[in-house]
Amino acid sequence: MTTTVDVGVCTFRRPSLRDTLVSLARQALPDGCSLRVIVADNDEAPSAEPLVRAIAVEQGLAVTYVHAPARNISIARNACLAAAGAEWFAFIDDDETAAPDWIARLLAEAERGGWDAVLGPVKALYSDEAPRWLAAGDFHSTAPVEVGGRILKGYSCNVLMRTRAVAERGLTFKLELGRQGGEDDDFFYRLTDAGGTIGYAGDAWTYEPVPPHRARLGWLLERSFRTGQTHADRLTQRHRGPARLAQTGIAAAKGGVCLAGAAATAWSAKQRSRWLVRGALHAGAVARLAGMPVLELY
């Protein structure tokens, strides 16, 4: 039997796209598995096309290039989904590289568990110039969170999905979230709300260098605040009136606990920062539940 996989890569003026594509060309695929890469260029002009076509020839990589302007990641993600035709569809970011067995590990877990989607871990790579507390705390690595023994939401930086499971539910990424972030949280929430299942392959690694502008507490707080706002949008859909007010109180109380935790661990930059980042998430939820516009990160 033949297994087909399309891998979507959304890009916007990143030279690191070369390393991403080379890592995909070097995948050790299972027997009978074929792989194609779909690159969706989110720039106003098709700036990535020469690089993509050159690497395709250089590496012998099957690539479909799609120009998907402009400056809205949801447009690019939807362009990848629209171009997909394989049994399986994966996403990886254009600043990441994949381990040689990345696709093989995701496929193995998908078939083992019968999942509609499988997430893998993203390992952050810190430079020598990054603050020591930041690298020690590994704040930028990504892994899923279980709620009640289930994974209810996902991310698009390391994921494999059954193309049919997405198509049958009519899932696309919301354009209104494509500049503020959180479009992948929303997408996977809608997948699981519709009965879809998400598994985790803890050995399906991708790697992401942390650039200097992200290697700081301020960036972590902004991202966590926006994540809290995205979660609040979901709470708003599920709770009305007094129930929504109660959710606001719960988030505020959790934020207070985090501030107390930060004060109690003020001596440790790593522990203090972890509490503050968690507190920013709850602050974002409170702000959004109170009607504050969503923070636009991109």
TIDRENTI-617119 format. One record per residue (C-alpha): y, x, z; residue in one letter. Coordinates in steps of 0.2 Angstrom, whole numbers, padded with zeros to 4 digits, always signed. Last residue first. Layout:
BEGIN
YXZa ...
This chain:
BEGIN
+0199+0011+0069y +0201+0007+0087l +0210-0010+0087e +0210-0017+0105l +0207-0036+0105v +0221-0047+0109p +0223-0052+0127m +0218-0070+0131g +0213-0069+0149a +0195-0068+0144l +0200-0053+0134r +0208-0044+0148a +0194-0048+0160v +0181-0041+0148a +0191-0026+0144g +0193-0023+0163a +0174-0024+0165h +0172-0011+0151l +0185+0000+0159a +0176+0000+0175g +0161+0007+0167r +0171+0021+0160v +0180+0024+0177l +0163+0025+0186w +0156+0038+0174r +0172+0047+0175s +0171+0049+0194r +0153+0054+0193q +0157+0068+0180k +0173+0074+0187a +0165+0075+0205s +0177+0076+0220w +0183+0058+0216a +0166+0051+0220t +0171+0038+0232a +0187+0034+0223a +0177+0031+0207a +0165+0020+0216g +0179+0010+0223a +0186+0008+0205l +0169+0003+0199c +0167-0010+0213v +0184-0017+0208g +0179-0019+0190g +0163-0028+0195k +0174-0040+0205a +0185-0043+0190a +0170-0046+0178a +0163-0059+0191i +0180-0067+0192g +0182-0069+0173t +0164-0076+0172q +0169-0089+0185a +0184-0094+0175l +0173-0096+0159r +0162-0107+0169a +0177-0117+0175p +0182-0121+0158g +0169-0116+0144r +0155-0103+0143h +0144-0098+0129r +0157-0094+0115q +0169-0086+0128t +0155-0075+0135l +0152-0068+0117r +0170-0064+0115d +0170-0056+0133a +0156-0044+0127h +0168-0039+0113t +0182-0036+0125q +0171-0026+0136g +0166-0015+0121t +0185-0013+0118r +0188-0006+0136f +0173+0005+0134s +0180+0013+0118r +0197+0015+0126e +0190+0023+0142l +0179+0035+0132l +0194+0040+0121w +0205+0043+0136g +0191+0053+0145l +0191+0067+0132r +0179+0074+0119a +0183+0061+0106r +0198+0070+0098h +0188+0086+0099p +0174+0080+0088p +0157+0076+0096v +0143+0081+0084p +0130+0067+0081e +0111+0069+0080y +0098+0056+0075t +0081+0055+0084w +0067+0043+0082a +0057+0048+0098d +0063+0034+0109g +0058+0021+0096a +0065+0005+0103y +0061-0013+0099g +0072-0028+0094i +0067-0046+0091t +0074-0060+0081g +0075-0077+0087g +0091-0083+0081a +0100-0077+0096d +0092-0060+0093t +0099-0058+0076l +0116-0065+0081r +0117-0053+0096y +0113-0039+0083f +0128-0043+0072f +0140-0045+0086d +0136-0028+0093d +0137-0021+0076d +0154-0028+0073e +0160-0021+0089g +0174-0011+0082g +0193-0016+0080q +0194-0013+0061r +0178-0022+0055g +0178-0036+0068l +0187-0048+0057e +0175-0044+0042l +0160-0050+0052k +0144-0041+0047f +0132-0051+0038t +0116-0061+0043l +0110-0075+0033g +0095-0078+0044r +0082-0076+0030e +0091-0061+0024a +0091-0051+0040v +0073-0054+0044a +0068-0051+0026r +0076-0034+0026t +0066-0029+0041r +0077-0018+0051m +0078+0001+0055l +0092+0007+0067v +0102+0023+0071n +0121+0022+0070c +0121+0003+0067s +0120-0003+0085y +0110-0015+0094g +0110-0031+0105k +0098-0041+0115l +0085-0028+0120i +0073-0037+0131r +0065-0034+0149g +0078-0045+0157g +0092-0036+0149v +0088-0020+0141e +0101-0007+0135v +0099+0003+0120p +0102+0022+0118a +0118+0032+0113t +0124+0049+0117s +0143+0050+0120h +0144+0052+0139f +0131+0066+0141d +0137+0068+0159g +0134+0087+0159a +0143+0088+0142a +0158+0078+0148l +0159+0087+0165w +0159+0104+0156r +0174+0099+0145p +0171+0102+0127a +0176+0119+0120e +0158+0125+0119d +0155+0111+0107s +0145+0095+0112y +0131+0087+0102l +0128+0069+0106a +0110+0063+0104k +0108+0046+0096v +0092+0037+0101p +0082+0025+0090g +0083+0006+0087l +0070-0005+0079v +0073-0021+0071a +0062-0037+0067d +0049-0030+0078w +0030-0031+0075g +0027-0019+0090g +0016-0006+0081r +0024-0009+0064e +0041-0007+0070a +0036+0008+0081e +0028+0017+0066a +0042+0013+0054l +0055+0021+0066l +0045+0036+0069r +0042+0039+0050a +0061+0036+0047i +0066+0050+0059w +0052+0062+0056d +0064+0075+0048p +0077+0072+0062a +0092+0063+0056a +0110+0070+0054t +0125+0061+0060e +0144+0060+0054d +0140+0048+0040d +0132+0036+0052d +0114+0030+0049i +0108+0013+0045f +0090+0007+0040a +0083-0006+0028f +0065-0010+0026w +0055-0020+0013e +0067-0013+0000a +0080-0022-0010g +0097-0017-0002a +0113-0018-0012a +0120-0033-0003a +0115-0025+0014l +0125-0009+0009c +0140-0019+0003a +0139-0028+0020n +0140-0012+0029r +0155-0006+0019a +0165-0022+0021i +0161-0022+0039s +0168-0004+0041i +0185-0010+0035n +0197+0004+0028r +0195-0002+0010a +0186-0003-0001p +0167-0004-0005a +0163+0008-0019h +0144+0008-0020v +0133+0024-0024y +0115+0021-0026t +0105+0037-0021v +0087+0043-0025a +0087+0061-0018l +0082+0076-0029g +0092+0087-0017q +0104+0095-0029e +0105+0080-0041v +0108+0067-0027a +0120+0080-0018i +0131+0081-0034a +0131+0062-0035r +0136+0059-0017v +0150+0073-0018l +0157+0066-0034p +0157+0048-0027e +0165+0052-0010a +0183+0048-0016s +0180+0032-0024p +0199+0027-0021a +0203+0015-0007e +0190+0023+0005d +0176+0013+0011n +0162+0022+0001d +0145+0013+0003a +0131+0025+0001v +0114+0018-0002i +0100+0030+0000v +0082+0027-0007r +0066+0031+0002l +0048+0029-0004s +0033+0027+0008c +0015+0029+0001g +0010+0042+0014d +0022+0043+0028p +0039+0051+0024l +0044+0069+0030a +0063+0066+0028q +0072+0081+0020r +0082+0071+0008a +0089+0061+0023l +0094+0077+0031s +0103+0082+0015v +0112+0066+0015l +0119+0067+0032t +0124+0085+0030d +0134+0081+0014r +0142+0066+0023l +0150+0079+0035s +0164+0080+0023p +0170+0063+0029r +0183+0054+0019r +0176+0036+0024f +0158+0033+0023t +0145+0020+0026c +0127+0026+0024v +0113+0013+0021g +0095+0019+0020v +0083+0009+0009d +0065+0010+0014v +0050+0005+0003t +0032+0005+0010t +0018+0005-0003t +0000+0000+0000m 
